[in-house]
Amino acid sequence: MSSPSPTPQLDLQVQPGKPPILTVEHAPDAPEWVHQHRHALREAVTARGSLLIRGLDLTEPEQAGAVFTRLGGRLMANREAFAERRSFARGVYSSSRWPASQPMRMHHELSYAYEIPTLMMFTCLRAPERGGATAIADSPTVLEALPGELVARFLTHGWLLTRNYNDDIGSSIADSFGTDDRCYVEAYCRANAIEYAWQPGGGLRTWQRRSAIVRHPGCWVRCFFNQVAFLSQWTLEPEVREFFLDTYGPHGLPFNTSYGNGEPIAADTIDLIGRTYDAHTLREPWQPGDLMLIDNIRTAHSREPFTGQREILVAMAEPITAAALN
């Protein structure tokens, strides 16, 4: 393999309402092209928060995995998942299985975890018929647009994620922790600042408090960094929420968010956060072969509802600890 060439200037298309797009005219060997341009691509992501690369014609999981590794090095394992993913290779996964008719609202991947990826990589093997964009939003801009009183509250208290694992709803213990061995799960929780309590019947309830606003490790700009508006009961479909509440009670939901001191977050506050994201959302429909790179600290992402078949592969890389962001 040849050594990387000096960093070239990339000809990016920057249009209102869209992420920055780089169109590649000729790259018969996508992993080698990415290797040659890695530094320029990473500089673009650092400067702009995201980059959509079009023209690499990525069609196979093995090819996508090679590209991910060239860009991110050692890929992270999927842990603490809230929805099932299919594993294609070490560190290469399908997108989370989520009903096609329902959005996955803006969030930062694993912002509730103790070890967090700073780089997210996506590639499109099959584009949906309609919708399904991986939309993005600039986190410092969203933070600036939120009411000062709400920002101060999140700065003071952070946010709390509560989860319930059982055989009926949400992710299983084995899906999220890689095993259902109690000793391992308890050790993992202690090592990752997660409070836990085993429930009658073998279920598990966890609580993890995290900062809702962090400093970007590169430029130190403040970022609204969490999954408050995604993993909230108020973003579940009303009939789904009512079924869960009737069946499992208010403390048995598969996931829910609150302020870090345990006080509930009102539905209108979740709606306000969602509308603020909407006002600053950028989107571009997927095309087969596309590659998207996202700075996971600076840039939130979502998945919009879609029709037809959609196959997106995902990898996470360059982890940082939650403590390093405070």
C-alpha angles and dihedrals in degrees: 000000000000121000120257115275122233112288108278127208110258119220100225125186108223114186132165113269094014135091117247109282129204116194115204113207100192127013111141090169106044098185091051092046090051090048091052093048100034097114094049091047093050091047089053092051091048092050098043106022095238143026132199112206116199128189103040090110095216105186108154133058091232091054092047091049091053090051092048091051093048090053103037106023112210109026122222125244118241109254134165091018117179093199133032121269129188115234116225099173138337105314095356116110143165117252113271115285104246129153109279092224093056127070124237097223127225114295144142112248113257092350085149093056129088093230110050131187114237092193125053121189127192132179129186117226093167126016120214122245092246136001122350097125119162093231122194140204131195107246099208089051091050091049091051090052096051119095113271093233092056092046090051091051092052091046091053100042108017116205136291127218117201119192136183121202121195140131095269109052140020125000119339121239090250092050093053102037101028091242140037093224105131096213092054093045092050092048090049092051093050092048092049101044095253122145114215144182128188113230130216109278094032100287122140130222120195137186125195125180117205139168112268093201121042140173116252107244093224107042100011093229113150115255132194093232120176147078096249096129096039104048094041125118087233093066093055115100106269094242091048092049092049091049092050092046093048092046104037105015128234093299096047101065114129088242139352138167133221139161112291092256090059097256112140122253110231122238092242090055091053088048091050092052090048093050090049090054090047091055091056101037123131121195142175123180114248120253122195111270096025120143121203126192121194133188095226095203098050100032130056119204137197140184117234124214115272147182127223128022118327124185118181124166120211137198133179125207147165099043125208129186122248089238090061091060096058 
